[in-house]
Amino acid sequence: MKPIMIICVIDGQGGGIGAAVIKRLKDLFEDRVEIIALGTNAIATSQMLKARANKGASGENAIVRTVARADIIIGPVSILAAHSMMGEITPKMAEAIAGSLAKKILLPLTRERLEIVGVVSEPLPHLIDRLVENHIKPIATKGLYNV
């Protein structure tokens, strides 16, 4: 049997973005993928677990260790920026996420002084639809994973 796809969803602060992503992924794939909620804090992790993530963990060490075994990492673009999310993303977290061999699918959402040229502002539900339709489904349907 082919290995199950491991998707890490990373979020901080209130966990609302991660929870919305996880809900959509679970509606689509049910239990055919393993979704790990990685929160920069316990509140974010709790919200993502309520959205039906398979597992969840909080904090720097959990994120650093878990992204190393992920197939896909999903989160706002700020997860790559040290000290973002009001300081919740530590330099070690940003380095581990950026250095992970996992495919990174980032939502162009940030409250940081960071701007991505060429990105049109869209509501979160539209971004999540694009994320799933244009990035997750093609990977899942290549036959690389048992989804």
Rosetta blueprint (number, residue, H / E / L):
1 M L
2 K L
3 P L
4 I L
5 M E
6 I E
7 I E
8 C E
9 V E
10 I E
11 D E
12 G L
13 Q L
14 G L
15 G L
16 G H
17 I H
18 G H
19 A H
20 A H
21 V H
22 I H
23 K H
24 R H
25 L H
26 K H
27 D H
28 L H
29 F H
30 E L
31 D L
32 R L
33 V E
34 E E
35 I E
36 I E
37 A E
38 L E
39 G E
40 T L
41 N L
42 A H
43 I H
44 A H
45 T H
46 S H
47 Q H
48 M H
49 L H
50 K H
51 A L
52 R L
53 A L
54 N L
55 K E
56 G E
57 A E
58 S E
59 G L
60 E H
61 N H
62 A H
63 I H
64 V H
65 R H
66 T H
67 V H
68 A H
69 R H
70 A L
71 D L
72 I E
73 I E
74 I E
75 G E
76 P E
77 V H
78 S H
79 I H
80 L H
81 A L
82 A L
83 H L
84 S H
85 M H
86 M H
87 G H
88 E L
89 I L
90 T L
91 P H
92 K H
93 M H
94 A H
95 E H
96 A H
97 I H
98 A H
99 G H
100 S L
101 L L
102 A L
103 K E
104 K E
105 I E
106 L E
107 L E
108 P L
109 L L
110 T L
111 R L
112 E L
113 R L
114 L L
115 E L
116 I L
117 V L
118 G L
119 V L
120 V L
121 S L
122 E L
123 P L
124 L H
125 P H
126 H H
127 L H
128 I H
129 D H
130 R H
131 L H
132 V H
133 E H
134 N H
135 H H
136 I H
137 K H
138 P H
139 I H
140 A H
141 T H
142 K L
143 G L
144 L L
145 Y L
146 N L
147 V L
